[in-house]
Amino acid sequence: MIRFPSVPQPEESQGMSAMSDVVFLLLIFFIVTMSSYAEMTLLETNLPTASGAASTDVELQNSVKIELTAGGQYVINGTSQAPENLRRLLSRYARLMPDAEFLLQCEPEAKHHQLVTLLSEFAKHKLKNLKLLKAE
């Protein structure tokens, strides 16, 4: 009988080295994708709102024009707002942008006590950068 030489068996360590390469590649992939994800979540985005619905929030800006109408309504940057929304807006400005500029304009037919009430709201929130505009 003829004996054939035995074929040496491959070592198992080669299989583990390929596995460790795959693990390190996956680790690098997840680190890179998470860093870009973190950057994307830090971006401030302004999504459009429905045009049919009236907006009750006003975005914070460096300069805000508040008009007091003869009917006692507040018009903030061209949008009519309820007094509750004005108080909420002033509290947001007091917390986030206390140095913002407020331009106040009253119609000649507006009642005096409405302007005094508006000024007292500014005093409550300690907002001091006010400018009175002449009625058009």
C-alpha angles and dihedrals in degrees: 000000000000119000118214118212112253118251113236114245116240116251118253093224091079090062092053094050090057089049092052090050090054091048092052092047090052091047092053091046093053093046092052094046093047093052091054090045090054090050091050093052091053092058114103110229128192109206119197119254129219109281094214096059121076112241117235095186125074119204117241111258135171092247125035125187115208118187123194112209128207089252091059096254125137120231110196114193090336096313121107111234137185119245090250090058090050091054091048091049092050092050090051090051091048090055101038110023112016092163095059118128119243119200111200121197125177127193112238090244093055115114119253095233091058091060091046089051090050092049091049089054089056090049092051090055093042094238109155109169098095129149125187116218127206114251114254 
